[in-house]
Every structure is written in structure tokens, then in C-alpha cells.
Amino acid sequence: MKALISQLHIYLRLSCQYAGIPASYGAWLPSHVISIPNDVKERTMSPAKRYASKRAKASKRRRLNARERHAHQQREAQRAIDALHQGLHDLGLPDDLVTEIEGRLRTQKKLLGKIFGLMFPTLFGCVTAYELARTRGWDKNLPSRLLGALPKRSWLKRLRKLGHDVLGRLWRHIASRSEATRSRWQWTWVLDDSVFRKYSDKLELVGTWWSGQHKRVVDGIDGVLLLVVIGDGKLLVPVDFAVRRPNPTGPGRRCRTKLEWAQVMLDESLAALRRRGLVLPAPLVVADSWFSDSKLMAHVAATHQGTLLVQGKATYTFYLEDGRKVKGADLIDEDQDWPLRQSLHAAGCRYARLRATSPTYGEVTLLLVDKPAEKRFYLLCFVTPLQATRLLRLWARRHWIEQVFRTLKHLLATEACQVHNEDAYYGHLVLRLMACFVLYYTTRVICKGQVTMEAMVFNVKHHWSSIDCQELELYGIS
């Protein structure tokens, strides 16, 4: 009883102090006037009740945060779809495609929304274009008709025209700037190939190819891509694309190798840009070890006065200036003592520049690269006056192409194409390349690099039912 009276006195004294009333008057106040603060209640209540109250408040706070976060993501998705439409408008891509495809299909309807859906099927929660057609209420044969409306030459012409137009505008934009500005917007030509997994025997483009990703021979479509990296990844422009045929028709016909495709695409792209009046410097080309061919390197040096930088192989043989004979395996052996020096531009990166003679290549420049948490490798090119740090920056830009191929393969579901026509599959691949370029242009130029392609696609994909864009025939339903 005494403990209860003592507790009541404590309640009364604290309540009077909180209300600004002298303690001597607190005892005469009615019970409904004296109010106890919440923090006093929490300090005086039992531990079980205090725990339950804390959990209830935390749950309420999480619900409010979830609603606010959901509303924020919906606003981000709407801004992303508006930015994508602005990117499509800036590049002038939809009007030309819609006009020509409308003429081929002899229809009067606007196809921009449907073409956009084919380019970005995963933005609407669909894996394939056919699933998108089913969920949107379109004709199930519409994707194959749209993709097969143009022949493969016309599709490739569209891709090349888009790349050349963008490169021409960028070059004219920076040509009149200072030398410092032009140095920040240098061009790097990147060559790479990739195998798109495909199991259809009816498609003539499907063959058996060695895949570096799977480390074995797989069934699929082998494609060679030529890209231009602007500056330190400011923009990545696809210029040309080719699919290698596994079984060319006609007696004695051979499949054109990736080295021949690389040479043809580079020559035609440079010639097309020169016809547009662009006076370009000597091209700097980077590629992986698949393109380390002496004839291709000599062609780039003799025809275009450029430099082809590739990753060397462990089986190559070189003779150093002091007469020593070394192999590529010796260069990447971490037990060997090479004059490595610290890079000023990359923390932890060490490199060594060597001059050697190769029985195959002749006079070459070797660049050993030792990065933390990575295996040592070396780069190979003809003798060049370019600084080692410049060559390292060139090689770093080659990795930007991996992001495009990752988006092309997985994020945009390239392998999910179900057409059996060669022209339609070319249309599918070219549209996906254009979609990657539109995404990259939007995130790097319009959004100023503040959002990545993955974040933009994630937002739009998970909130596609709440976005609204009449030009793309998208209407929010939630």
C-alpha cells in the first residue's frame, strides 16, 4: 500500500511540473485534468508493455516509410519514362522507323508505342515481345510482322545511320572547342564479339561457336560489334553490327571470320564519316585477345595510321631489347621481377612498359598491368609514342562494352526472340542495340549520369502500371 501511494505521488508531482502548476495544487486537480506525458508513461510502464509499444510505433513508422518509398519510386519511374521519350525524340529514331515500317505494313496507325514495347519488353514486366503482345491485347503475330517488315540490310542501314549521325553531331559540337575540351571527348573504337545462346535449328544463323563466357562450345548466334566510346565513358555509340553465318550457301563458300568482319566494319565506318566531312584523327582501337592478329594490326597502322591495342596471350614469344627470349606466360608470372611502377591515375595499379621484337608482329610495345585483386595481364600493340598511362586509359574504356553486352543479353532478353526468319532476327538484334543506345544516351546525357541504366529499367519495370506517356501509348492504370 505504501508503494502504491509513493507511486501516485510521483505521478502527481511529474504531472504538475509538466503542466506548470505548483505541486501543492496538484492534489486538488480532478483526475481528467492531470495528464501524464508519453515519455513518463513509457518510463513507468512495465517492460512488456514498453516493448509492445515500441514495436507498434516501429511498425507504423515502417508502413509510412514504405508508402513514401513507393510513391517516390513511382515518381522516379514517371521521370524515367519521360526522359526515355525525350531521348527517343532527341535522337530522331522513332519517326524514321515508324514511317518506313508503316509503309511496309501498309497501315495508318501509329506504331511508335508498339516499337517501343518491342525495344523494351522487360520495362512492362514481360520477358518476350509475344508476352507483351498478349498482355497489351495486341495481335500475337504483330511482333514478327514488325520485326520482319524490313530486310536485314535496311535494319543494319538504320543502325549505321543512327551511329554516324550521332558521331557527326558530336564531332561538330566539339571541333570548335579548345584543346582541353577535345581531349576530354576523345574517341576510342572498341571491337568485341559475343555468342547469343539459341537452340533453334530452323534459323540459319544458329551454329556452334566458342563462348568465352561459358568457356566451351555452345549453340547460338555469333555477333561482332563495333562501338565508339566518347571520352571516359560519357557516351557509348554503336556503329555497326554483323552476324557470322555458320553455313554460307553455295559451293566452296566460307564463313567470314571475325577478323575480316572487324576490318570491313572499321573501314566502312571511317569512310562513311569522312564522306560526311569529318576530319578525324588516327583511330585508337582496342579489342580483346580474339582480335590479336598481325594482319589486322598492320592494316590499322598502314591504312588508317592508327593503333590497335589488344590483350596478349600466354603463348606469344618476344625478344626483349637486352636479347632475352620471353613468352607471354613469363610476362604475367607474378614471381618474375619486372620494373613495375605505380600509376598516378589509378590507386594500387602498377605497370611496366617494355619494348620487344616479335617473330610475328615485328617491333612491338608491351605493357604489363598489375592491379589489386586481379590477375596480371599484358597489352600488345605496334611500337607507338603514346604514353603508358594513355594506353591504360584506352584499355579501361574497353570494359564499357561489357555493360552494353550485359544489357543486350540479359536485361533486354535478347535470347527470348521466337522468330524464325533471318530478317526478323536482324530486326530484333538491331532494335535491341538501338534500345541499349537510347538507354545509355538517356542516363548519361539527359539524366547527367545521376542514374544508371539498371536503376532506370528497374523503376519502370516495377511501376509500369502507374506511368503515363501518351506518345508511347502508355496509360497509368493504378
Secondary structure, 3 states (H helix, E strand, C coil): CHHHHHHHHHHHHHHHHHHCCCHHHHCCCCCCCCCCCHHHHHHHCCHHHHHHHHHHHHHHHHHHHHHHHHHHHHHHHHHHHHHHHHHHHHHCHHHHHHHHHHHHHCCCCCCHHHHHHHHCHHHHCCCCHHHHHHHHCCCCCHHHHHHCCCCHHHHHHHHHHHHHHHHHHHHHHHHCCCHHHHHHCCEEEEEEEEEEECCCCCCCCCEEEEECCCCEEEEEEEEEEEEEEECCCCEEEEEEEEECCCCCCCCCCCCCCHHHHHHHHHHHHHHHHHHCCCCCCCCEEEECHHHCCHHHHHHHHHHHCCEEEEECCCCCEEEECCCCEEEHHHHCCCCCCCCCEECCCCCCCEEEEEEEEECCCEEEEEEEEECCCCCCEEEEEECCCCCHHHHHHHHHHHCHHHHHHHHHHHHCCHHHCCCCCHHHHHHHHHHHHHHHHHHHHHHHHHCCCCCCHHHHHHHHHHCHHHCCEHHHCECCCC
